[in-house]
Amino acid sequence: MAESELSVSGIGISKSVVSTIVSLAAKRVPGVASVGGNDIASSLISVFTSRTVSPDAAVESFVEEDALHVVVHLAVFYGYPFTKLAADVREAVAQAVTEQIGVDAAAVDVCIDSLVFPKE
């Protein structure tokens, strides 16, 4: 099995596919500015190379004891309570993983890497 592939519940799935599913679910949660943070390096890469930061860099996934674990890195908007936002992201990601992949996410860890302030 390739290092870019996970084997869970008898199926092999690309980490890239898991990253895409997780990113799409997290982006839909109110308060999430972006998946993968909002750091200067990411912005410069986007400007100078016309490509965005890969969802693979923003989402980590691994299997432990035949259970899928996901870590998602976020930039969030100022004004949203972190604990509620993280709970909403966990719920959205877990539901998307169950619906799309057909396995339960044993754990969804949310890392808030940066804060985005609204322009006034």
Chimera marker file (.cmm) of the C-alpha trace (Angstrom):
<marker_set name="trace">
<marker id="1" x="0.000" y="0.000" z="0.000" r="1" g="1" b="0" radius="0.5"/>
<marker id="2" x="1.331" y="3.426" z="-0.934" r="1" g="1" b="0" radius="0.5"/>
<marker id="3" x="2.067" y="5.956" z="1.799" r="1" g="1" b="0" radius="0.5"/>
<marker id="4" x="-0.531" y="8.252" z="0.233" r="1" g="1" b="0" radius="0.5"/>
<marker id="5" x="-3.243" y="5.636" z="0.724" r="1" g="1" b="0" radius="0.5"/>
<marker id="6" x="-5.166" y="4.613" z="3.822" r="1" g="1" b="0" radius="0.5"/>
<marker id="7" x="-6.683" y="1.208" z="4.450" r="1" g="1" b="0" radius="0.5"/>
<marker id="8" x="-9.709" y="1.285" z="6.729" r="1" g="1" b="0" radius="0.5"/>
<marker id="9" x="-12.619" y="-1.140" z="7.090" r="1" g="1" b="0" radius="0.5"/>
<marker id="10" x="-11.420" y="-3.213" z="4.163" r="1" g="1" b="0" radius="0.5"/>
<marker id="11" x="-11.102" y="-0.389" z="1.625" r="1" g="1" b="0" radius="0.5"/>
<marker id="12" x="-8.134" y="1.578" z="0.357" r="1" g="1" b="0" radius="0.5"/>
<marker id="13" x="-8.643" y="5.300" z="-0.022" r="1" g="1" b="0" radius="0.5"/>
<marker id="14" x="-6.295" y="8.064" z="-1.073" r="1" g="1" b="0" radius="0.5"/>
<marker id="15" x="-5.323" y="10.582" z="1.604" r="1" g="1" b="0" radius="0.5"/>
<marker id="16" x="-6.008" y="13.232" z="-1.030" r="1" g="1" b="0" radius="0.5"/>
<marker id="17" x="-9.632" y="12.097" z="-1.290" r="1" g="1" b="0" radius="0.5"/>
<marker id="18" x="-10.024" y="12.220" z="2.494" r="1" g="1" b="0" radius="0.5"/>
<marker id="19" x="-8.460" y="15.707" z="2.506" r="1" g="1" b="0" radius="0.5"/>
<marker id="20" x="-10.881" y="16.954" z="-0.133" r="1" g="1" b="0" radius="0.5"/>
<marker id="21" x="-13.928" y="15.592" z="1.714" r="1" g="1" b="0" radius="0.5"/>
<marker id="22" x="-12.762" y="17.077" z="5.022" r="1" g="1" b="0" radius="0.5"/>
<marker id="23" x="-11.872" y="20.457" z="3.476" r="1" g="1" b="0" radius="0.5"/>
<marker id="24" x="-15.227" y="20.840" z="1.728" r="1" g="1" b="0" radius="0.5"/>
<marker id="25" x="-17.127" y="19.982" z="4.918" r="1" g="1" b="0" radius="0.5"/>
<marker id="26" x="-15.081" y="22.328" z="7.118" r="1" g="1" b="0" radius="0.5"/>
<marker id="27" x="-15.355" y="25.266" z="4.673" r="1" g="1" b="0" radius="0.5"/>
<marker id="28" x="-19.155" y="25.132" z="4.945" r="1" g="1" b="0" radius="0.5"/>
<marker id="29" x="-19.112" y="25.812" z="8.694" r="1" g="1" b="0" radius="0.5"/>
<marker id="30" x="-19.897" y="29.452" z="9.548" r="1" g="1" b="0" radius="0.5"/>
<marker id="31" x="-16.811" y="31.111" z="11.018" r="1" g="1" b="0" radius="0.5"/>
<marker id="32" x="-14.257" y="29.137" z="9.015" r="1" g="1" b="0" radius="0.5"/>
<marker id="33" x="-12.246" y="31.534" z="6.850" r="1" g="1" b="0" radius="0.5"/>
<marker id="34" x="-10.147" y="28.865" z="5.160" r="1" g="1" b="0" radius="0.5"/>
<marker id="35" x="-8.852" y="25.367" z="5.571" r="1" g="1" b="0" radius="0.5"/>
<marker id="36" x="-5.096" y="25.384" z="5.929" r="1" g="1" b="0" radius="0.5"/>
<marker id="37" x="-4.605" y="28.640" z="7.730" r="1" g="1" b="0" radius="0.5"/>
<marker id="38" x="-4.092" y="32.120" z="6.437" r="1" g="1" b="0" radius="0.5"/>
<marker id="39" x="-0.360" y="32.570" z="6.717" r="1" g="1" b="0" radius="0.5"/>
<marker id="40" x="1.813" y="34.841" z="4.574" r="1" g="1" b="0" radius="0.5"/>
<marker id="41" x="3.595" y="31.939" z="2.884" r="1" g="1" b="0" radius="0.5"/>
<marker id="42" x="0.291" y="30.464" z="1.683" r="1" g="1" b="0" radius="0.5"/>
<marker id="43" x="-0.834" y="33.839" z="0.380" r="1" g="1" b="0" radius="0.5"/>
<marker id="44" x="2.447" y="34.436" z="-1.463" r="1" g="1" b="0" radius="0.5"/>
<marker id="45" x="2.339" y="30.983" z="-3.018" r="1" g="1" b="0" radius="0.5"/>
<marker id="46" x="-1.176" y="31.709" z="-4.254" r="1" g="1" b="0" radius="0.5"/>
<marker id="47" x="-0.229" y="35.113" z="-5.682" r="1" g="1" b="0" radius="0.5"/>
<marker id="48" x="3.028" y="34.180" z="-7.385" r="1" g="1" b="0" radius="0.5"/>
<marker id="49" x="2.225" y="30.704" z="-8.655" r="1" g="1" b="0" radius="0.5"/>
<marker id="50" x="-1.541" y="30.968" z="-9.226" r="1" g="1" b="0" radius="0.5"/>
<marker id="51" x="-2.127" y="27.894" z="-7.111" r="1" g="1" b="0" radius="0.5"/>
<marker id="52" x="-3.704" y="27.530" z="-3.713" r="1" g="1" b="0" radius="0.5"/>
<marker id="53" x="-2.375" y="25.616" z="-0.758" r="1" g="1" b="0" radius="0.5"/>
<marker id="54" x="-3.128" y="21.947" z="-1.215" r="1" g="1" b="0" radius="0.5"/>
<marker id="55" x="-5.835" y="20.516" z="1.005" r="1" g="1" b="0" radius="0.5"/>
<marker id="56" x="-3.361" y="17.692" z="1.701" r="1" g="1" b="0" radius="0.5"/>
<marker id="57" x="-1.214" y="20.172" z="3.667" r="1" g="1" b="0" radius="0.5"/>
<marker id="58" x="-4.238" y="21.357" z="5.647" r="1" g="1" b="0" radius="0.5"/>
<marker id="59" x="-5.664" y="17.961" z="6.517" r="1" g="1" b="0" radius="0.5"/>
<marker id="60" x="-3.853" y="15.044" z="8.084" r="1" g="1" b="0" radius="0.5"/>
<marker id="61" x="-5.405" y="11.593" z="8.171" r="1" g="1" b="0" radius="0.5"/>
<marker id="62" x="-4.252" y="8.259" z="9.500" r="1" g="1" b="0" radius="0.5"/>
<marker id="63" x="-5.642" y="4.904" z="10.543" r="1" g="1" b="0" radius="0.5"/>
<marker id="64" x="-5.104" y="3.487" z="14.009" r="1" g="1" b="0" radius="0.5"/>
<marker id="65" x="-6.676" y="0.200" z="15.102" r="1" g="1" b="0" radius="0.5"/>
<marker id="66" x="-8.817" y="0.185" z="11.932" r="1" g="1" b="0" radius="0.5"/>
<marker id="67" x="-10.284" y="3.597" z="12.803" r="1" g="1" b="0" radius="0.5"/>
<marker id="68" x="-9.909" y="6.809" z="10.803" r="1" g="1" b="0" radius="0.5"/>
<marker id="69" x="-8.421" y="9.826" z="12.585" r="1" g="1" b="0" radius="0.5"/>
<marker id="70" x="-8.481" y="13.288" z="10.991" r="1" g="1" b="0" radius="0.5"/>
<marker id="71" x="-6.679" y="16.519" z="11.886" r="1" g="1" b="0" radius="0.5"/>
<marker id="72" x="-7.858" y="19.707" z="10.150" r="1" g="1" b="0" radius="0.5"/>
<marker id="73" x="-6.001" y="23.043" z="10.279" r="1" g="1" b="0" radius="0.5"/>
<marker id="74" x="-8.098" y="26.209" z="9.997" r="1" g="1" b="0" radius="0.5"/>
<marker id="75" x="-8.052" y="29.965" z="9.766" r="1" g="1" b="0" radius="0.5"/>
<marker id="76" x="-11.167" y="31.320" z="11.451" r="1" g="1" b="0" radius="0.5"/>
<marker id="77" x="-12.973" y="34.637" z="11.514" r="1" g="1" b="0" radius="0.5"/>
<marker id="78" x="-12.748" y="36.782" z="14.639" r="1" g="1" b="0" radius="0.5"/>
<marker id="79" x="-15.955" y="36.809" z="16.665" r="1" g="1" b="0" radius="0.5"/>
<marker id="80" x="-16.812" y="33.099" z="16.596" r="1" g="1" b="0" radius="0.5"/>
<marker id="81" x="-16.287" y="31.270" z="19.919" r="1" g="1" b="0" radius="0.5"/>
<marker id="82" x="-13.562" y="28.678" z="19.328" r="1" g="1" b="0" radius="0.5"/>
<marker id="83" x="-15.144" y="25.838" z="21.296" r="1" g="1" b="0" radius="0.5"/>
<marker id="84" x="-18.462" y="26.057" z="19.446" r="1" g="1" b="0" radius="0.5"/>
<marker id="85" x="-16.716" y="26.507" z="16.096" r="1" g="1" b="0" radius="0.5"/>
<marker id="86" x="-14.510" y="23.465" z="16.709" r="1" g="1" b="0" radius="0.5"/>
<marker id="87" x="-17.544" y="21.391" z="17.741" r="1" g="1" b="0" radius="0.5"/>
<marker id="88" x="-19.396" y="22.457" z="14.573" r="1" g="1" b="0" radius="0.5"/>
<marker id="89" x="-16.383" y="21.556" z="12.418" r="1" g="1" b="0" radius="0.5"/>
<marker id="90" x="-16.022" y="18.164" z="14.134" r="1" g="1" b="0" radius="0.5"/>
<marker id="91" x="-19.694" y="17.402" z="13.531" r="1" g="1" b="0" radius="0.5"/>
<marker id="92" x="-19.618" y="18.502" z="9.869" r="1" g="1" b="0" radius="0.5"/>
<marker id="93" x="-16.410" y="16.576" z="9.119" r="1" g="1" b="0" radius="0.5"/>
<marker id="94" x="-17.560" y="13.419" z="10.906" r="1" g="1" b="0" radius="0.5"/>
<marker id="95" x="-20.868" y="13.482" z="9.022" r="1" g="1" b="0" radius="0.5"/>
<marker id="96" x="-19.152" y="14.034" z="5.649" r="1" g="1" b="0" radius="0.5"/>
<marker id="97" x="-16.676" y="11.199" z="6.275" r="1" g="1" b="0" radius="0.5"/>
<marker id="98" x="-19.492" y="8.829" z="7.249" r="1" g="1" b="0" radius="0.5"/>
<marker id="99" x="-21.648" y="9.793" z="4.262" r="1" g="1" b="0" radius="0.5"/>
<marker id="100" x="-18.917" y="9.874" z="1.608" r="1" g="1" b="0" radius="0.5"/>
<marker id="101" x="-16.494" y="7.168" z="2.727" r="1" g="1" b="0" radius="0.5"/>
<marker id="102" x="-18.856" y="4.937" z="4.663" r="1" g="1" b="0" radius="0.5"/>
<marker id="103" x="-16.759" y="4.711" z="7.830" r="1" g="1" b="0" radius="0.5"/>
<marker id="104" x="-17.001" y="6.606" z="11.075" r="1" g="1" b="0" radius="0.5"/>
<marker id="105" x="-14.287" y="9.073" z="12.002" r="1" g="1" b="0" radius="0.5"/>
<marker id="106" x="-12.922" y="7.870" z="15.342" r="1" g="1" b="0" radius="0.5"/>
<marker id="107" x="-11.504" y="11.334" z="16.036" r="1" g="1" b="0" radius="0.5"/>
<marker id="108" x="-11.572" y="14.746" z="14.390" r="1" g="1" b="0" radius="0.5"/>
<marker id="109" x="-8.987" y="17.124" z="15.827" r="1" g="1" b="0" radius="0.5"/>
<marker id="110" x="-9.414" y="20.807" z="14.984" r="1" g="1" b="0" radius="0.5"/>
<marker id="111" x="-6.361" y="23.091" z="14.990" r="1" g="1" b="0" radius="0.5"/>
<marker id="112" x="-7.041" y="26.818" z="14.787" r="1" g="1" b="0" radius="0.5"/>
<marker id="113" x="-3.828" y="28.099" z="13.226" r="1" g="1" b="0" radius="0.5"/>
<marker id="114" x="-4.778" y="31.698" z="12.489" r="1" g="1" b="0" radius="0.5"/>
<marker id="115" x="-7.399" y="34.362" z="13.032" r="1" g="1" b="0" radius="0.5"/>
<marker id="116" x="-8.868" y="36.575" z="10.328" r="1" g="1" b="0" radius="0.5"/>
<marker id="117" x="-10.137" y="40.025" z="11.270" r="1" g="1" b="0" radius="0.5"/>
<marker id="118" x="-12.890" y="41.641" z="9.202" r="1" g="1" b="0" radius="0.5"/>
<marker id="119" x="-11.892" y="44.751" z="7.282" r="1" g="1" b="0" radius="0.5"/>
<marker id="120" x="-13.681" y="47.804" z="8.597" r="1" g="1" b="0" radius="0.5"/>
<link id1="1" id2="2" r="1" g="1" b="0" radius="0.2"/>
<link id1="2" id2="3" r="1" g="1" b="0" radius="0.2"/>
<link id1="3" id2="4" r="1" g="1" b="0" radius="0.2"/>
<link id1="4" id2="5" r="1" g="1" b="0" radius="0.2"/>
<link id1="5" id2="6" r="1" g="1" b="0" radius="0.2"/>
<link id1="6" id2="7" r="1" g="1" b="0" radius="0.2"/>
<link id1="7" id2="8" r="1" g="1" b="0" radius="0.2"/>
<link id1="8" id2="9" r="1" g="1" b="0" radius="0.2"/>
<link id1="9" id2="10" r="1" g="1" b="0" radius="0.2"/>
<link id1="10" id2="11" r="1" g="1" b="0" radius="0.2"/>
<link id1="11" id2="12" r="1" g="1" b="0" radius="0.2"/>
<link id1="12" id2="13" r="1" g="1" b="0" radius="0.2"/>
<link id1="13" id2="14" r="1" g="1" b="0" radius="0.2"/>
<link id1="14" id2="15" r="1" g="1" b="0" radius="0.2"/>
<link id1="15" id2="16" r="1" g="1" b="0" radius="0.2"/>
<link id1="16" id2="17" r="1" g="1" b="0" radius="0.2"/>
<link id1="17" id2="18" r="1" g="1" b="0" radius="0.2"/>
<link id1="18" id2="19" r="1" g="1" b="0" radius="0.2"/>
<link id1="19" id2="20" r="1" g="1" b="0" radius="0.2"/>
<link id1="20" id2="21" r="1" g="1" b="0" radius="0.2"/>
<link id1="21" id2="22" r="1" g="1" b="0" radius="0.2"/>
<link id1="22" id2="23" r="1" g="1" b="0" radius="0.2"/>
<link id1="23" id2="24" r="1" g="1" b="0" radius="0.2"/>
<link id1="24" id2="25" r="1" g="1" b="0" radius="0.2"/>
<link id1="25" id2="26" r="1" g="1" b="0" radius="0.2"/>
<link id1="26" id2="27" r="1" g="1" b="0" radius="0.2"/>
<link id1="27" id2="28" r="1" g="1" b="0" radius="0.2"/>
<link id1="28" id2="29" r="1" g="1" b="0" radius="0.2"/>
<link id1="29" id2="30" r="1" g="1" b="0" radius="0.2"/>
<link id1="30" id2="31" r="1" g="1" b="0" radius="0.2"/>
<link id1="31" id2="32" r="1" g="1" b="0" radius="0.2"/>
<link id1="32" id2="33" r="1" g="1" b="0" radius="0.2"/>
<link id1="33" id2="34" r="1" g="1" b="0" radius="0.2"/>
<link id1="34" id2="35" r="1" g="1" b="0" radius="0.2"/>
<link id1="35" id2="36" r="1" g="1" b="0" radius="0.2"/>
<link id1="36" id2="37" r="1" g="1" b="0" radius="0.2"/>
<link id1="37" id2="38" r="1" g="1" b="0" radius="0.2"/>
<link id1="38" id2="39" r="1" g="1" b="0" radius="0.2"/>
<link id1="39" id2="40" r="1" g="1" b="0" radius="0.2"/>
<link id1="40" id2="41" r="1" g="1" b="0" radius="0.2"/>
<link id1="41" id2="42" r="1" g="1" b="0" radius="0.2"/>
<link id1="42" id2="43" r="1" g="1" b="0" radius="0.2"/>
<link id1="43" id2="44" r="1" g="1" b="0" radius="0.2"/>
<link id1="44" id2="45" r="1" g="1" b="0" radius="0.2"/>
<link id1="45" id2="46" r="1" g="1" b="0" radius="0.2"/>
<link id1="46" id2="47" r="1" g="1" b="0" radius="0.2"/>
<link id1="47" id2="48" r="1" g="1" b="0" radius="0.2"/>
<link id1="48" id2="49" r="1" g="1" b="0" radius="0.2"/>
<link id1="49" id2="50" r="1" g="1" b="0" radius="0.2"/>
<link id1="50" id2="51" r="1" g="1" b="0" radius="0.2"/>
<link id1="51" id2="52" r="1" g="1" b="0" radius="0.2"/>
<link id1="52" id2="53" r="1" g="1" b="0" radius="0.2"/>
<link id1="53" id2="54" r="1" g="1" b="0" radius="0.2"/>
<link id1="54" id2="55" r="1" g="1" b="0" radius="0.2"/>
<link id1="55" id2="56" r="1" g="1" b="0" radius="0.2"/>
<link id1="56" id2="57" r="1" g="1" b="0" radius="0.2"/>
<link id1="57" id2="58" r="1" g="1" b="0" radius="0.2"/>
<link id1="58" id2="59" r="1" g="1" b="0" radius="0.2"/>
<link id1="59" id2="60" r="1" g="1" b="0" radius="0.2"/>
<link id1="60" id2="61" r="1" g="1" b="0" radius="0.2"/>
<link id1="61" id2="62" r="1" g="1" b="0" radius="0.2"/>
<link id1="62" id2="63" r="1" g="1" b="0" radius="0.2"/>
<link id1="63" id2="64" r="1" g="1" b="0" radius="0.2"/>
<link id1="64" id2="65" r="1" g="1" b="0" radius="0.2"/>
<link id1="65" id2="66" r="1" g="1" b="0" radius="0.2"/>
<link id1="66" id2="67" r="1" g="1" b="0" radius="0.2"/>
<link id1="67" id2="68" r="1" g="1" b="0" radius="0.2"/>
<link id1="68" id2="69" r="1" g="1" b="0" radius="0.2"/>
<link id1="69" id2="70" r="1" g="1" b="0" radius="0.2"/>
<link id1="70" id2="71" r="1" g="1" b="0" radius="0.2"/>
<link id1="71" id2="72" r="1" g="1" b="0" radius="0.2"/>
<link id1="72" id2="73" r="1" g="1" b="0" radius="0.2"/>
<link id1="73" id2="74" r="1" g="1" b="0" radius="0.2"/>
<link id1="74" id2="75" r="1" g="1" b="0" radius="0.2"/>
<link id1="75" id2="76" r="1" g="1" b="0" radius="0.2"/>
<link id1="76" id2="77" r="1" g="1" b="0" radius="0.2"/>
<link id1="77" id2="78" r="1" g="1" b="0" radius="0.2"/>
<link id1="78" id2="79" r="1" g="1" b="0" radius="0.2"/>
<link id1="79" id2="80" r="1" g="1" b="0" radius="0.2"/>
<link id1="80" id2="81" r="1" g="1" b="0" radius="0.2"/>
<link id1="81" id2="82" r="1" g="1" b="0" radius="0.2"/>
<link id1="82" id2="83" r="1" g="1" b="0" radius="0.2"/>
<link id1="83" id2="84" r="1" g="1" b="0" radius="0.2"/>
<link id1="84" id2="85" r="1" g="1" b="0" radius="0.2"/>
<link id1="85" id2="86" r="1" g="1" b="0" radius="0.2"/>
<link id1="86" id2="87" r="1" g="1" b="0" radius="0.2"/>
<link id1="87" id2="88" r="1" g="1" b="0" radius="0.2"/>
<link id1="88" id2="89" r="1" g="1" b="0" radius="0.2"/>
<link id1="89" id2="90" r="1" g="1" b="0" radius="0.2"/>
<link id1="90" id2="91" r="1" g="1" b="0" radius="0.2"/>
<link id1="91" id2="92" r="1" g="1" b="0" radius="0.2"/>
<link id1="92" id2="93" r="1" g="1" b="0" radius="0.2"/>
<link id1="93" id2="94" r="1" g="1" b="0" radius="0.2"/>
<link id1="94" id2="95" r="1" g="1" b="0" radius="0.2"/>
<link id1="95" id2="96" r="1" g="1" b="0" radius="0.2"/>
<link id1="96" id2="97" r="1" g="1" b="0" radius="0.2"/>
<link id1="97" id2="98" r="1" g="1" b="0" radius="0.2"/>
<link id1="98" id2="99" r="1" g="1" b="0" radius="0.2"/>
<link id1="99" id2="100" r="1" g="1" b="0" radius="0.2"/>
<link id1="100" id2="101" r="1" g="1" b="0" radius="0.2"/>
<link id1="101" id2="102" r="1" g="1" b="0" radius="0.2"/>
<link id1="102" id2="103" r="1" g="1" b="0" radius="0.2"/>
<link id1="103" id2="104" r="1" g="1" b="0" radius="0.2"/>
<link id1="104" id2="105" r="1" g="1" b="0" radius="0.2"/>
<link id1="105" id2="106" r="1" g="1" b="0" radius="0.2"/>
<link id1="106" id2="107" r="1" g="1" b="0" radius="0.2"/>
<link id1="107" id2="108" r="1" g="1" b="0" radius="0.2"/>
<link id1="108" id2="109" r="1" g="1" b="0" radius="0.2"/>
<link id1="109" id2="110" r="1" g="1" b="0" radius="0.2"/>
<link id1="110" id2="111" r="1" g="1" b="0" radius="0.2"/>
<link id1="111" id2="112" r="1" g="1" b="0" radius="0.2"/>
<link id1="112" id2="113" r="1" g="1" b="0" radius="0.2"/>
<link id1="113" id2="114" r="1" g="1" b="0" radius="0.2"/>
<link id1="114" id2="115" r="1" g="1" b="0" radius="0.2"/>
<link id1="115" id2="116" r="1" g="1" b="0" radius="0.2"/>
<link id1="116" id2="117" r="1" g="1" b="0" radius="0.2"/>
<link id1="117" id2="118" r="1" g="1" b="0" radius="0.2"/>
<link id1="118" id2="119" r="1" g="1" b="0" radius="0.2"/>
<link id1="119" id2="120" r="1" g="1" b="0" radius="0.2"/>
</marker_set>
